[in-house]
């Protein structure tokens, strides 16, 4: 099932699990988070990377084309968020796109039921392929989060680079029982979480990115 070392897609070498582990070490190396010390996580990330590159050749999953940069930006930031999720049973990846941050979080935390919400049909189809190939317990919600049953809530709602961020934050806050986590930029507009019933809001800087932050809002 996995991508073998030296496999190529369109002439670009696919990284091995060991190479991926090295690239994301700045994001998880000192976290002590559960899951990041299991080699199988990185082997599954190698398969995931291969799927992204294969599908990205025919649809716009990500503007980043270099596999090393994909790993650092997409995998690294997602794993950093996963290391800061805390205790929870359910997590909603709001506007999952190509599966960030939800898929890496699911690989780190098999004890968490992750729902990948993506309204664009082709991207939702990609997520279903990822879930199938990696054997994940994740649910793919192929529609807008607003269309979910009104009573459906999650311990944690996470989001990264979603459209209409201000509206998404409002809807995500309404779905979050305990915490809302946002990967964004320092000073970024559209994070109006203070008035959404959260008792505390903190920001943590992302490794290697001066402007990158993880915002954590807690009930």
MIDOSE-1310 file (N, C-alpha, C; in nm, 2 decimals, decimal comma, always signed):
residues 219
xxxx	+0,08/-0,12/+0,00/+0,00/+0,00/+0,00/+0,09/+0,13/+0,00; +0,21/+0,12/+0,06/+0,29/+0,24/+0,08/+0,37/+0,27/-0,05; +0,42/+0,40/-0,05/+0,51/+0,44/-0,16/+0,65/+0,40/-0,13; +0,71/+0,32/-0,22/+0,84/+0,27/-0,20/+0,94/+0,39/-0,22
xxxx	+1,06/+0,38/-0,15/+1,16/+0,47/-0,17/+1,20/+0,47/-0,31; +1,22/+0,60/-0,37/+1,26/+0,61/-0,51/+1,15/+0,61/-0,61; +1,02/+0,59/-0,56/+0,91/+0,60/-0,65/+0,91/+0,74/-0,71; +0,86/+0,76/-0,84/+0,85/+0,89/-0,90/+0,71/+0,91/-0,94
xxxx	+0,67/+1,04/-0,93/+0,54/+1,08/-0,99/+0,58/+1,20/-1,08; +0,56/+1,19/-1,21/+0,59/+1,30/-1,30/+0,74/+1,35/-1,29; +0,83/+1,25/-1,26/+0,97/+1,28/-1,25/+1,01/+1,34/-1,12; +0,92/+1,35/-1,02/+0,96/+1,40/-0,89/+0,96/+1,29/-0,79
xxxx	+1,07/+1,28/-0,72/+1,09/+1,17/-0,63/+0,99/+1,18/-0,51; +0,93/+1,07/-0,47/+0,85/+1,07/-0,35/+0,93/+1,04/-0,23; +0,91/+1,12/-0,12/+0,99/+1,10/+0,00/+0,95/+0,98/+0,08; +1,05/+0,92/+0,15/+1,02/+0,81/+0,23/+0,97/+0,85/+0,37
xxxx	+0,92/+0,76/+0,45/+0,88/+0,79/+0,58/+0,99/+0,85/+0,66; +1,11/+0,80/+0,65/+1,22/+0,85/+0,73/+1,25/+0,99/+0,69; +1,25/+1,02/+0,56/+1,28/+1,16/+0,52/+1,17/+1,26/+0,57; +1,05/+1,21/+0,56/+0,94/+1,30/+0,61/+0,96/+1,32/+0,76
xxxx	+0,99/+1,22/+0,84/+1,01/+1,24/+0,98/+1,12/+1,34/+1,01; +1,23/+1,35/+0,93/+1,33/+1,45/+0,95/+1,28/+1,59/+0,92; +1,20/+1,60/+0,81/+1,15/+1,73/+0,77/+1,06/+1,79/+0,87; +0,98/+1,71/+0,94/+0,88/+1,76/+1,03/+0,93/+1,77/+1,17
xxxx	+1,05/+1,73/+1,20/+1,10/+1,72/+1,33/+1,10/+1,86/+1,40; +1,12/+1,97/+1,33/+1,11/+2,10/+1,40/+0,97/+2,13/+1,46; +0,87/+2,07/+1,40/+0,73/+2,09/+1,44/+0,69/+2,00/+1,55; +0,75/+1,88/+1,57/+0,70/+1,79/+1,67/+0,81/+1,74/+1,76
xxxx	+0,94/+1,77/+1,73/+1,05/+1,71/+1,80/+1,05/+1,72/+1,95; +1,00/+1,84/+2,00/+1,01/+1,86/+2,14/+0,87/+1,86/+2,20; +0,77/+1,81/+2,13/+0,63/+1,83/+2,18/+0,60/+1,72/+2,28; +0,66/+1,60/+2,27/+0,62/+1,49/+2,35/+0,48/+1,44/+2,32
xxxx	+0,42/+1,48/+2,21/+0,28/+1,44/+2,18/+0,27/+1,29/+2,14; +0,16/+1,23/+2,18/+0,14/+1,09/+2,14/+0,13/+1,08/+1,99; +0,19/+0,97/+1,94/+0,18/+0,94/+1,80/+0,30/+0,98/+1,72; +0,37/+1,08/+1,75/+0,48/+1,13/+1,67/+0,61/+1,04/+1,68
xxxx	+0,61/+0,95/+1,77/+0,73/+0,86/+1,79/+0,70/+0,73/+1,72; +0,59/+0,71/+1,65/+0,56/+0,58/+1,58/+0,60/+0,59/+1,44; +0,69/+0,50/+1,39/+0,74/+0,51/+1,26/+0,63/+0,49/+1,15; +0,52/+0,41/+1,19/+0,42/+0,39/+1,09/+0,34/+0,52/+1,06
xxxx	+0,34/+0,62/+1,14/+0,28/+0,74/+1,11/+0,35/+0,80/+0,99; +0,48/+0,80/+0,99/+0,55/+0,86/+0,88/+0,54/+0,78/+0,75; +0,53/+0,65/+0,76/+0,51/+0,56/+0,65/+0,38/+0,59/+0,58; +0,28/+0,61/+0,66/+0,14/+0,65/+0,61/+0,15/+0,79/+0,55
xxxx	+0,22/+0,88/+0,61/+0,24/+1,01/+0,55/+0,30/+1,01/+0,41; +0,39/+0,91/+0,40/+0,46/+0,89/+0,26/+0,36/+0,85/+0,16; +0,26/+0,76/+0,20/+0,16/+0,72/+0,11/+0,07/+0,84/+0,08; +0,03/+0,91/+0,18/-0,05/+1,03/+0,17/+0,01/+1,13/+0,07
xxxx	+0,14/+1,16/+0,09/+0,21/+1,25/+0,00/+0,20/+1,20/-0,15; +0,22/+1,07/-0,17/+0,21/+1,02/-0,30/+0,07/+1,04/-0,36; -0,03/+1,02/-0,28/-0,17/+1,05/-0,33/-0,19/+1,19/-0,37; -0,14/+1,28/-0,28/-0,15/+1,43/-0,31/-0,09/+1,46/-0,44
xxxx	+0,04/+1,41/-0,46/+0,11/+1,45/-0,58/+0,04/+1,39/-0,71; -0,01/+1,27/-0,69/-0,08/+1,21/-0,81/-0,21/+1,29/-0,84; -0,29/+1,32/-0,74/-0,41/+1,40/-0,77/-0,39/+1,54/-0,81; -0,28/+1,60/-0,75/-0,25/+1,74/-0,78/-0,21/+1,76/-0,92
xxxx	-0,17/+1,65/-0,99/-0,13/+1,67/-1,13/-0,26/+1,69/-1,22; -0,38/+1,66/-1,17/-0,50/+1,68/-1,25/-0,60/+1,77/-1,18; -0,58/+1,82/-1,06/-0,67/+1,91/-1,00/-0,59/+1,99/-0,90; -0,64/+2,11/-0,86/-0,56/+2,20/-0,77/-0,59/+2,17/-0,63
xxxx	-0,51/+2,07/-0,57/-0,52/+2,04/-0,43/-0,44/+2,14/-0,35; -0,32/+2,17/-0,40/-0,23/+2,27/-0,33/-0,14/+2,34/-0,44; -0,12/+2,46/-0,41/-0,03/+2,54/-0,50/+0,12/+2,50/-0,49; +0,15/+2,44/-0,38/+0,29/+2,40/-0,35/+0,32/+2,27/-0,43
xxxx	+0,42/+2,27/-0,51/+0,46/+2,16/-0,60/+0,58/+2,07/-0,54; +0,67/+2,14/-0,47/+0,78/+2,06/-0,42/+0,75/+1,98/-0,30; +0,78/+1,85/-0,31/+0,73/+1,76/-0,20/+0,79/+1,79/-0,06; +0,92/+1,84/-0,06/+0,97/+1,88/+0,07/+0,90/+2,00/+0,13
xxxx	+0,86/+2,09/+0,05/+0,78/+2,21/+0,10/+0,64/+2,17/+0,14; +0,58/+2,07/+0,06/+0,45/+2,02/+0,10/+0,46/+1,96/+0,24; +0,56/+1,89/+0,27/+0,58/+1,82/+0,40/+0,60/+1,92/+0,51; +0,68/+2,02/+0,48/+0,71/+2,12/+0,59/+0,59/+2,20/+0,62
xxxx	+0,52/+2,26/+0,51/+0,41/+2,35/+0,53/+0,28/+2,28/+0,57; +0,25/+2,17/+0,49/+0,12/+2,11/+0,52/+0,13/+2,00/+0,63; +0,22/+1,91/+0,62/+0,23/+1,81/+0,72/+0,28/+1,86/+0,85; +0,39/+1,94/+0,84/+0,45/+2,00/+0,97/+0,35/+2,08/+1,05
xxxx	+0,28/+2,17/+0,98/+0,19/+2,26/+1,05/+0,07/+2,18/+1,11; +0,03/+2,08/+1,03/-0,09/+2,00/+1,08/-0,05/+1,91/+1,20; +0,07/+1,86/+1,20/+0,12/+1,78/+1,31/+0,14/+1,87/+1,43; +0,19/+1,99/+1,41/+0,20/+2,09/+1,52/+0,07/+2,11/+1,59
xxxx	-0,03/+2,13/+1,50/-0,17/+2,15/+1,56/-0,21/+2,02/+1,64; -0,18/+1,90/+1,58/-0,22/+1,78/+1,64/-0,15/+1,76/+1,78; -0,03/+1,81/+1,79/+0,05/+1,81/+1,92/-0,02/+1,90/+2,02; -0,10/+1,99/+1,98/-0,16/+2,09/+2,07/-0,31/+2,07/+2,08
xxxx	-0,37/+1,96/+2,03/-0,51/+1,93/+2,04/-0,56/+1,91/+2,18; -0,48/+1,84/+2,26/-0,52/+1,80/+2,39/-0,61/+1,68/+2,40; -0,67/+1,66/+2,51/-0,76/+1,55/+2,53/-0,89/+1,58/+2,46; -0,94/+1,49/+2,37/-1,07/+1,50/+2,31/-1,10/+1,37/+2,24
xxxx	-1,23/+1,36/+2,21/-1,28/+1,23/+2,15/-1,32/+1,26/+2,00; -1,36/+1,38/+1,97/-1,41/+1,41/+1,83/-1,34/+1,54/+1,79; -1,31/+1,55/+1,66/-1,25/+1,67/+1,60/-1,31/+1,69/+1,46; -1,35/+1,82/+1,43/-1,39/+1,85/+1,30/-1,28/+1,93/+1,23
xxxx	-1,24/+1,89/+1,11/-1,15/+1,96/+1,03/-1,24/+2,04/+0,93; -1,26/+2,17/+0,96/-1,35/+2,26/+0,89/-1,29/+2,31/+0,76; -1,34/+2,28/+0,65/-1,28/+2,31/+0,52/-1,15/+2,24/+0,49; -1,16/+2,11/+0,50/-1,04/+2,03/+0,50/-0,95/+2,04/+0,37
xxxx	-1,01/+2,07/+0,26/-0,93/+2,08/+0,13/-0,87/+1,95/+0,10; -0,73/+1,94/+0,10/-0,66/+1,82/+0,07/-0,64/+1,74/+0,20; -0,70/+1,78/+0,31/-0,69/+1,70/+0,43/-0,61/+1,76/+0,54; -0,59/+1,89/+0,54/-0,51/+1,96/+0,64/-0,59/+2,05/+0,73
xxxx	-0,58/+2,03/+0,85/-0,49/+1,95/+0,93/-0,54/+1,81/+0,97; -0,66/+1,77/+0,92/-0,73/+1,65/+0,98/-0,66/+1,52/+0,96; -0,61/+1,50/+0,83/-0,55/+1,36/+0,81/-0,43/+1,34/+0,89; -0,33/+1,43/+0,90/-0,21/+1,41/+0,99/-0,26/+1,40/+1,13
xxxx	-0,36/+1,47/+1,18/-0,40/+1,46/+1,31/-0,46/+1,32/+1,34; -0,54/+1,27/+1,24/-0,59/+1,14/+1,26/-0,48/+1,03/+1,27; -0,38/+1,05/+1,19/-0,27/+0,95/+1,19/-0,20/+0,96/+1,33; -0,18/+1,08/+1,38/-0,12/+1,09/+1,52/-0,21/+1,04/+1,62
xxxx	-0,34/+1,06/+1,61/-0,44/+1,04/+1,72/-0,55/+0,94/+1,67; -0,52/+0,81/+1,66/-0,62/+0,72/+1,62/-0,73/+0,71/+1,72; -0,71/+0,76/+1,84/-0,82/+0,75/+1,94/-0,92/+0,86/+1,92; -0,90/+0,95/+1,83/-0,99/+1,07/+1,81/-1,07/+1,04/+1,68
xxxx	-1,20/+1,06/+1,68/-1,29/+1,05/+1,57/-1,28/+1,18/+1,49; -1,21/+1,18/+1,38/-1,19/+1,30/+1,30/-1,29/+1,30/+1,18; -1,36/+1,42/+1,17/-1,45/+1,44/+1,05/-1,39/+1,54/+0,96; -1,37/+1,51/+0,84/-1,31/+1,59/+0,73/-1,43/+1,66/+0,65
xxxx	-1,45/+1,78/+0,68/-1,56/+1,85/+0,61/-1,51/+1,93/+0,49; -1,56/+1,90/+0,37/-1,51/+1,96/+0,25/-1,63/+1,97/+0,15; -1,66/+2,09/+0,11/-1,78/+2,12/+0,03/-1,76/+2,10/-0,12; -1,63/+2,11/-0,17/-1,60/+2,09/-0,31/-1,59/+1,94/-0,34
xxxx	-1,68/+1,90/-0,44/-1,70/+1,76/-0,47/-1,57/+1,68/-0,50; -1,48/+1,74/-0,58/-1,36/+1,67/-0,62/-1,26/+1,65/-0,51; -1,26/+1,75/-0,43/-1,17/+1,74/-0,31/-1,22/+1,64/-0,21; -1,36/+1,64/-0,19/-1,42/+1,54/-0,10/-1,39/+1,40/-0,16
xxxx	-1,39/+1,38/-0,29/-1,36/+1,25/-0,35/-1,22/+1,21/-0,32; -1,13/+1,31/-0,33/-0,99/+1,28/-0,29/-0,98/+1,24/-0,15; -1,05/+1,31/-0,06/-1,04/+1,27/+0,09/-1,09/+1,13/+0,11; -1,20/+1,09/+0,04/-1,25/+0,95/+0,05/-1,14/+0,85/+0,01
xxxx	-1,07/+0,89/-0,10/-0,96/+0,80/-0,15/-0,85/+0,79/-0,04; -0,82/+0,90/+0,02/-0,71/+0,90/+0,12/-0,76/+0,81/+0,24; -0,88/+0,83/+0,28/-0,93/+0,75/+0,40/-0,93/+0,60/+0,36; -0,97/+0,57/+0,24/-0,97/+0,43/+0,20/-0,83/+0,37/+0,19
xxxx	-0,74/+0,44/+0,13/-0,60/+0,40/+0,11/-0,53/+0,38/+0,24; -0,55/+0,47/+0,33/-0,48/+0,47/+0,46/-0,55/+0,39/+0,57; -0,67/+0,35/+0,54/-0,75/+0,27/+0,63/-0,79/+0,35/+0,76; -0,82/+0,48/+0,74/-0,85/+0,57/+0,85/-0,99/+0,55/+0,90
xxxx	-1,02/+0,58/+1,02/-1,16/+0,57/+1,07/-1,23/+0,71/+1,05; -1,17/+0,80/+0,98/-1,23/+0,93/+0,96/-1,35/+0,93/+0,88; -1,44/+1,02/+0,91/-1,56/+1,04/+0,83/-1,53/+1,16/+0,73; -1,58/+1,15/+0,61/-1,57/+1,26/+0,51/-1,72/+1,32/+0,50
xxxx	-1,73/+1,44/+0,54/-1,86/+1,52/+0,52/-1,85/+1,60/+0,39; -1,91/+1,55/+0,29/-1,90/+1,61/+0,16/-2,00/+1,72/+0,14; -1,99/+1,83/+0,22/-2,08/+1,94/+0,21/-2,04/+2,05/+0,30; -2,12/+2,16/+0,31/-2,08/+2,27/+0,40/-2,11/+2,23/+0,54
xxxx	-2,03/+2,28/+0,63/-2,05/+2,26/+0,77/-2,18/+2,31/+0,82; -2,23/+2,42/+0,76/-2,36/+2,48/+0,79/-2,47/+2,38/+0,77; -2,45/+2,29/+0,68/-2,56/+2,19/+0,64/-2,56/+2,07/+0,74; -2,47/+2,06/+0,83/-2,47/+1,95/+0,93/-2,59/+1,97/+1,02
xxxx	-2,65/+1,86/+1,07/-2,76/+1,88/+1,17/-2,72/+1,98/+1,28; -2,82/+2,07/+1,31/-2,79/+2,18/+1,40/-2,73/+2,13/+1,54; -2,77/+2,01/+1,58/-2,73/+1,96/+1,71/-2,59/+1,89/+1,71; -2,53/+1,89/+1,60/-2,40/+1,81/+1,59/-2,29/+1,90/+1,63
xxxx	-2,21/+1,86/+1,73/-2,10/+1,93/+1,79/-1,98/+1,84/+1,80; -1,86/+1,90/+1,82/-1,74/+1,83/+1,83/-1,66/+1,89/+1,95; -1,58/+1,80/+2,01/-1,49/+1,85/+2,12/-1,40/+1,96/+2,07; -1,34/+1,94/+1,95/-1,25/+2,04/+1,89/-1,29/+2,06/+1,75
xxxx	-1,28/+2,19/+1,71/-1,29/+2,23/+1,57/-1,16/+2,29/+1,53; -1,10/+2,24/+1,42/-0,98/+2,29/+1,37/-0,99/+2,34/+1,23; -0,92/+2,45/+1,19/-0,93/+2,50/+1,05/-0,80/+2,56/+1,01; -0,78/+2,57/+0,88/-0,66/+2,62/+0,82/-0,69/+2,67/+0,68
xxxx	-0,66/+2,80/+0,66/-0,67/+2,85/+0,52/-0,80/+2,83/+0,46; -0,91/+2,85/+0,53/-1,04/+2,84/+0,48/-1,09/+2,97/+0,42; -1,18/+2,96/+0,32/-1,24/+3,08/+0,26/-1,34/+3,14/+0,36; -1,36/+3,27/+0,34/-1,45/+3,35/+0,43/-1,43/+3,32/+0,58
xxxx	-1,30/+3,35/+0,62/-1,26/+3,31/+0,75/-1,35/+3,36/+0,86; -1,40/+3,48/+0,85/-1,48/+3,54/+0,96/-1,61/+3,46/+0,98; -1,67/+3,42/+0,87/-1,79/+3,34/+0,88/-1,76/+3,20/+0,92; -1,65/+3,14/+0,88/-1,61/+3,01/+0,92/-1,58/+3,00/+1,07
xxxx	-1,51/+3,11/+1,12/-1,48/+3,11/+1,26/-1,61/+3,11/+1,34; -1,71/+3,19/+1,30/-1,83/+3,20/+1,37/-1,90/+3,06/+1,37; -1,91/+2,99/+1,25/-1,97/+2,86/+1,25/-1,89/+2,76/+1,32; -1,76/+2,76/+1,31/-1,68/+2,67/+1,38/-1,69/+2,68/+1,53
xxxx	-1,70/+2,81/+1,58/-1,71/+2,83/+1,72/-1,84/+2,77/+1,77; -1,95/+2,78/+1,69/-2,08/+2,73/+1,73/-2,08/+2,58/+1,74; -1,99/+2,51/+1,67/-1,98/+2,36/+1,67/-1,88/+2,31/+1,77; -1,80/+2,39/+1,83/-1,69/+2,35/+1,92/-1,74/+2,34/+2,07
xxxx	-1,74/+2,22/+2,12/-1,78/+2,21/+2,27/-1,67/+2,26/+2,36; -1,54/+2,24/+2,32/-1,43/+2,27/+2,42/-1,33/+2,36/+2,36; -1,28/+2,34/+2,24/-1,17/+2,42/+2,18/-1,19/+2,45/+2,03; -1,15/+2,57/+1,99/-1,13/+2,60/+1,85/-0,99/+2,63/+1,82
xxxx	-0,93/+2,56/+1,72/-0,79/+2,58/+1,69/-0,78/+2,63/+1,54; -0,70/+2,74/+1,52/-0,69/+2,80/+1,39/-0,54/+2,81/+1,36; -0,50/+2,75/+1,24/-0,37/+2,78/+1,19/-0,38/+2,90/+1,10; -0,30/+3,01/+1,13/-0,31/+3,13/+1,06/-0,19/+3,21/+1,07
xxxx	-0,20/+3,34/+1,05/-0,09/+3,44/+1,05/-0,11/+3,54/+1,16; +0,00/+3,58/+1,22/+0,00/+3,68/+1,33/-0,06/+3,81/+1,27; -0,16/+3,87/+1,34/-0,22/+3,99/+1,30/-0,33/+3,97/+1,19; -0,35/+3,84/+1,16/-0,45/+3,81/+1,06/-0,59/+3,85/+1,10
xxxx	-0,67/+3,91/+1,00/-0,80/+3,95/+1,03/-0,90/+3,83/+1,02; -1,01/+3,84/+1,08/-1,11/+3,74/+1,07/-1,11/+3,63/+1,17; -1,05/+3,66/+1,29/-1,05/+3,56/+1,40/-1,13/+3,61/+1,52; -1,25/+3,64/+1,50/-1,33/+3,71/+1,61/-1,38/+3,61/+1,71
xxxx	-1,29/+3,54/+1,78/-1,33/+3,44/+1,87/-1,36/+3,49/+2,01; -1,31/+3,61/+2,05/-1,33/+3,66/+2,18/-1,47/+3,66/+2,23; -1,56/+3,70/+2,14/-1,70/+3,71/+2,17/-1,78/+3,59/+2,15; -1,72/+3,47/+2,13/-1,79/+3,35/+2,10/-1,80/+3,25/+2,22
xxxx	-1,80/+3,30/+2,34/-1,82/+3,22/+2,45/-1,69/+3,14/+2,50; -1,57/+3,18/+2,45/-1,45/+3,12/+2,50/-1,39/+3,20/+2,61; -1,34/+3,13/+2,71/-1,29/+3,19/+2,84/-1,15/+3,24/+2,82; -1,08/+3,18/+2,72/-0,94/+3,22/+2,70/-0,90/+3,20/+2,55
xxxx	-0,81/+3,28/+2,51/-0,76/+3,27/+2,37/-0,61/+3,29/+2,38; -0,53/+3,20/+2,32/-0,39/+3,22/+2,32/-0,33/+3,19/+2,18; -0,22/+3,24/+2,15/-0,15/+3,21/+2,02/-0,01/+3,16/+2,05; +0,02/+3,06/+1,97/+0,15/+2,99/+1,98/+0,22/+3,00/+1,84
xxxx	+0,34/+3,05/+1,84/+0,42/+3,07/+1,71/+0,45/+2,93/+1,65; +0,44/+2,93/+1,52/+0,48/+2,81/+1,44/+0,63/+2,80/+1,42; +0,69/+2,69/+1,44/+0,84/+2,68/+1,42/+0,88/+2,72/+1,28; +0,98/+2,80/+1,27/+1,03/+2,84/+1,14/+0,96/+2,94/+1,06
xxxx	+0,84/+2,99/+1,11/+0,76/+3,09/+1,04/+0,74/+3,21/+1,13; +0,80/+3,32/+1,09/+0,79/+3,44/+1,18/+0,64/+3,48/+1,20; +0,56/+3,47/+1,09/+0,42/+3,52/+1,10/+0,32/+3,41/+1,13; +0,37/+3,28/+1,13/+0,27/+3,17/+1,14/+0,23/+3,15/+1,29
xxxx	+0,10/+3,13/+1,32/+0,06/+3,11/+1,45/-0,04/+2,99/+1,46; -0,06/+2,94/+1,57/-0,17/+2,85/+1,61/-0,25/+2,92/+1,71; -0,37/+2,95/+1,68/-0,46/+3,02/+1,78/-0,54/+2,91/+1,85; -0,55/+2,91/+1,98/-0,62/+2,82/+2,06/-0,72/+2,89/+2,15
xxx	-0,85/+2,87/+2,12/-0,96/+2,93/+2,20/-1,02/+2,82/+2,28; -1,04/+2,84/+2,41/-1,09/+2,74/+2,51/-1,22/+2,79/+2,57; -1,31/+2,69/+2,59/-1,43/+2,72/+2,66/-1,40/+2,74/+2,81
